[in-house]
Amino acid sequence: MGKVTVIEARKEGRIPLVLTLIILLVVIGLLFIDFYFGQRFYQKHPPIFHFDKQEANFDLITTGESFYTSLFKDIKNATKQVDISFFIVRNDDISKQFYELLIMRAKEGITVRLMLDKMGSNSLKKEIISELKASGVQVVFSDKPSFPYFFYRLNRRNHRKISVIDNEIAYTGGFNVGKEYLGKDPKLGPWRDYHLRATGEVVANFQVVFNYDWEAAIKGNPVSVDYVKGEASGKQEDRQTKTLKLVVSEAGQLEDKFVSWINDAKSEILIGTPYFIPSKEMFDALMAALHRGVEVNVLVPAKKDHPLVKPAGFPFYRQLMQAGGKVYMFTNGFYHAKVIIIDESFCDIGTANFDMRSVFLNKEINVIMDSETDIKEIRSAYFKDVKSSQQITVQWLNQQPITIKIEGMLARLVRPLL
């Protein structure tokens, strides 16, 4: 009797485990189906963005201190309207300075609109939101997860960072609002980023994108197929005219752009990104460039700010280096810039990382420039960052601890979400 009781007890003990495994597999299956059909649906119904090159003057900003000094000054000097969109805002000191400035300007009669990604800024305290609204600041959260395709929409984020002041000044790039961007996160150290402050005709197109996102957020981000066209240039373009062209994406359109730019390279490709997890097409284009003799340099951070993202890039680094490419890891803090420079004659800067999340999931905005003077400045900034980096080797990858290799295997399973 005693043995039967033990056996029966063991059998009973297995039932919860089996049920748990079954439930887990069902949940994973449902999430996969939700994500697969959500992505498929949005890629079949993407908005169409069309922007021509526009006359522009612009400055490159690479430190958080200079970014906040410049942005806050422009907000203080605004005479009509302040429109700002960020992926992340915090509850820390620099964020509070930002909110206080917006509140002050709203009380002074300036129209202030603040748009925040629902998930990226989900930790923002309710009392801060209430104070902003009570002071006249219009606040909206974009891309709230909803049905259908809840899991897909949970991962589909508004990663654009756009500020437009009086329709005369625009900002975009890698900076959000938080102490880490000032280098005050001890785990990450000094923060390195690329952000642009632009003036001129191109500002009107930034305003078009902001207004499009604002209206979508107000309506709850419904599924819609829109044709979004920018303002036409009113000036005759010549080789001396500085221009910017917006590249706006949110449902896979960016992959074709990246592949096309890489395929056009004849001598040099420089990529700077915090996360290097390219799609198959993007990576194949890089490998083809190496095989036709193009020099390929990739600059990434040595530190990580999210789980799995660093080892997720290791398989790609290995193949690149074996084909003659160079990979550098930035060691002087955290590298967060998003830049592609090709043949010293083309440059792309913006909010999109060189990864599958930015290409297939996130709403992103990039700008293309072709001014040789400005490209030379950004290329110099890139190689300045390379000097603060360690060039890695295949041997270095082989020497990584087993825990990192396990992380890499796990990362492979969830690459589309990284």
N, C-alpha and C positions, 0 to 999 in steps of 0.2 A: 504493500500500500504506500509505504514511504517513497519508493522509487517512482511509482506512478504519479504521486503528487508533485515530485520534483520536475518530472518530465512535463507534466501539464503546466506547471508554473513557468517553465522555460518557454513552452509554446505560447503561453499567454503573454510572456514578456516580449516575444518577437512580434506580436501583432501590432503594437503601437509603432515599432520601428518600421515594419513593412508599410503600414499606413502612412507614416511620415514620408517615407521614400516615394510612395505613389503620389501623395499630395504634392511633394516637391517637384516631381517630374511633370505633373499636370500643370502646375503653376509656371514652370520654366517653358513648357510647351505653349501655354496660352500667351505668355509674354513674347515669345518668339513669333507667334502668329500675328499678334497685335503689331509688333515692330515691323515685320516683313510687309504686311499689307498697308500699314500706315506710310512707310517709306515709299512703297510702290505707288500708292495713291497720290502722294504729294509730288513725286517726280513726274507723274503724268499730268498734273495740274499746277505747274509752277507759274508764278507771276513772271512776266517778261519785262526786264529792265533794259532800257536803252539810253545811254548817255554818250554824247560826243565829247571830244576834247574841248576844254574850256580854258580861257586865259586865267592864270593864277600866279600869285606870289606866295611863297611858303617857306617856313622855317622848320628845321628838324629839331625836336626836343628829345633828349635822351635820359634825363633824370627827373624823378618825381618832384623834387624841389622846384626846378625850373618850370615844370608843367603846371603845378598848382599856382605858382607865382603869376605866370602868364594868364592862365584861365581865370583866376580870381580877379585879377586886374581888369580883364575885359568884361567880366560880369559887373564889377563895380562901375565901369564906365558906360554900361548899356543905357540907351535912351528910350528904347521901345520894347524889345522882347528878348527873352533868354530861353532857348530851347536846348535841353540837355538829356542825353540818353546814355546810361551806363549799364554794363552787365552786373557789376558788383559795387555796392556801397556798404559801408560798415557803420558801427556805432562808436567808433573811436574818435580821438581828438580831431584829426584832420577832417574826418567826415562831418563832425559837429560844426567845424568852422565853415564847411561847405554849406550845410543846411542853414546856419545863421545868416550867411551872405544871401542865400536865396530868399529867406524870410524878410530880410531887410529890404531887398529890392522889390519884393512883391508889395510890401507895405508902402513903398514909395510910388506905387502905381505902375511899375513895370510888369508886363505880362511874363509870367514865369511858368514854364511847363517842364516837369521832371518825369521822365519815363525810365522805369527800371525793369530788368528781367525778373520775372516772378521767382525763379529758382535761384539765380545768382545772388539776388538781394533779399532772399527769404528771411534772413536773420535780422533785418531792420526792425527796430522796436516800434510797436504800434503807437506809443506816445509821441515818437518823433514824426511819424506819418500824420498823426492828428494835428500836431503843432504846425506842420508845414501847410496842411489844408486850411486850418483855421486862419492862417496868416495870408491866405490868398494864393499860395503856390498850388498849381494844378498837378496832381500826382496820379500816375497810372502805372499799373504793373502789366507788362506785356507777356503774352504767351503763357497764360495760366493753363496747366494741364486739364484736359477735358475729354469727354467721350465724343465720337468714337476714337479709337487709336490712342487710348490714354497713355500707355507706356511709351509709344513713339513720341507723343507730344510732350511727355515729361522730359525727354531727351532733346527735343527740338527747341533750342534756346536762341533768344535774341542776343547775339554776341557783338552786335554793332555798338560802337562807342562814338556817338556824334554829339558835338556841341555846336550850336549856331547862335551867334550874338548879333542881333539887329539885322540879320540877313546880310551882314558885311564881313563877319569873321566866322571861320569854321575850324573845328578840331576833329581829328580822328587818329586812331592808332591803338597802342596796346595798354595804355594806362586806364585804370579804374580809380576809385576813391577808397583809400585805406592806408593804414600805417606801413604796410609791407612795401608799398610803392615809394615810400620815403626811406626804405632800407632799415625800418625799425622792427622787422621780424627777425629775431636772432637766429632762427633756423635757416633763413634764406640769405640774410646779409644784404649788401648793397643791391639795389634793383636796377637792371639795365633794360631799357625799352626804347622803342622808336615811335614817336607821335608827331603829327604834323599840325601846324597852325597855318591856315590858308586864308588868303584874301583874294578878291577879284571875282570874275564872272562865275567861277566854279562854286562859289558859296551858294548860289541859287539852287544848284543841283543837290547839295547836301540838305538844303531846306526841303526839297521835294521828297527825299528819302525819309527824313525825319517825319514829315507830315503823313506820308504813307504809313509808316509804322505806328504813328500816334492814332490815326483813324482806325487802323486795324485793332489796336489794343482797346480802344474805346468800345468797339463792337464785339470784343471778346475773341479776336483773331479768327473770324470765320474762314472756312475754306472758300477761296475765290480765285478766279483766274483773271488777273489784272494786267494791263499793259501800262507800264510806268515809264514815261518819257521825260527826259531832262530838258532844260532850257537850251535853245540854240545859241551858239556863240554869235555875238554881235561885232566881233573884231576880225579883221583880216589876219590870218595866221601866217607867220613866217618863221624862219629858222631861229630867230632871236627871241621869239615869243615863248615865255614859259607857260606850259600847260599842264593840267591834270585831267585825267579821265577816270570817272568812277566806274568800278566794277562791283556791282551789287548782286549778291547771290543768296539762295536759301534752300535750294532743293536739288543740289547736284550739278548746277551749271558751272561751278568753279573748276571741276575736274577737267573739263575740256579746255578751259583757259590755261590752267597750269601745264597741261600736256602740250598745248600749242606753243606756249612760250618756250618750253624746254626743247621742243623739236626745232625751233628756229635758231637755237644757240649754235654758234660756229667755233667759239674759242673758250668761253668761260661761263660757268654758272656758279653763283654764290647764293647759298640759302641760309638764312638765319631763322630759327624757329625754336620755341620751347618744347615742342612735341613733334617728333619726326616719325609719323606712322602713315605713310602714303598709301594710296590705293594701288592696286596692281598696275593699272594703266600709268599712273604717275611714276611709279618706280621703274617700270619697263622703259619709259621715256628717258629717265636718268641713266639707266644702264646702256641704252642705245647711244646716248650722248657720249658716254665714256668710250664706247667701242668705236665711235667715229673721231676720237681724239680730242673731245672737249674736256677741259679741266673742270672738275666738280668739287666744290668745297661745301661742307655742311657744318654749321656752327649751332651747337645746342648747349643747354646748361649742364653742368656737372651735378647740380643739386636737383631735387625733384620737389614739386609742390602738390603732387597728387599721386596716389598709389598706382603702381604698375606702368605709368607712362614712360619712365626711363628705360627699363629693360625691354619694353615693347619695341623700342627702336633698334636693339642690338642685332637682330637678324639682318636688318637692312644695312646697318653699318658694316657688318662682316662682308656682305656681297659687294657693297660699294668699294670698300678698301681693297678687296681681292681683285677688283676690276681697275684699280688705279685711282679711285677717289680718295679724298682726304676728309677726315671727320675730326672736329675740334670740340672740346668740352670747356665751356666758360667757367673759370674757377674763382673769379673775383665777385662772388655773390650769385644772383639769379638772373639768367638771361631770358627775357620775355619778348624780344623783338620779333616781328614777322616781316621778313624782307626777302625779296628775290632780285638779284642783279645779274643781268645777262649781257655779256660782250661789251661792258662799259657803256652801253647805249640804251639800255632798258632797265627800268626799276619799278618794282611793285612793293608798296608798303600798305599795311592796313591792319585789320583785326583778325584775319584768317591765319590760322596755323597751318603748317604743312602736314595735316593729318586728316583722317577720314571723317572725324566729327565736324571739322570746319567745312569740309567739302560737301558732305551729304546731309548733315543735320542742322547745323547752326545757320542763323541769319548773319551774314557778314558783309562788310564793306571794305574794299581795297581801292587804292588809287594808283594809277600808272603815270609815270613821268618820263619825259624823254629829253629834258634839258641836260646837256653834257656837264655843265657846271654843277648842277645840283646832284646829279648821279655821282660825280667825282667826290663830292662832299660826303655822300652817304656811303660810298665805297670805302672812303678813308675811315669813316666811323666803324664800318664792318671790320676792317683789318686792324684797327685799334683794339677792337674786342677780341680778335684772334690772338693778339699779343698777350691778352689776359687769359689765355686758354691753354689747355693741354691737348696736343694731338694724340689721339688714341690709335692703337694698333690691333691687329687680329690677336696677337699674343696677349695684349691687355684684356681683350674679351674672354680669352680662354682661361685667364686667371681669376675671373669673377667667382665669388663664393657660390656654393650650391643654392643658397637661399635666393640669390639674384636670378639664377637660372630657372628656379621653380617659378618665381614671379614672372619671368619671361614666358614660360609655358602657359601660365594662367592668362597673361595679357593677350596671348595669341587668340584665346577663345572669345575675348570681348573687344577685339580691335575696333570694330565699327563704333563702339561707344566711347573710345578713349580720345 
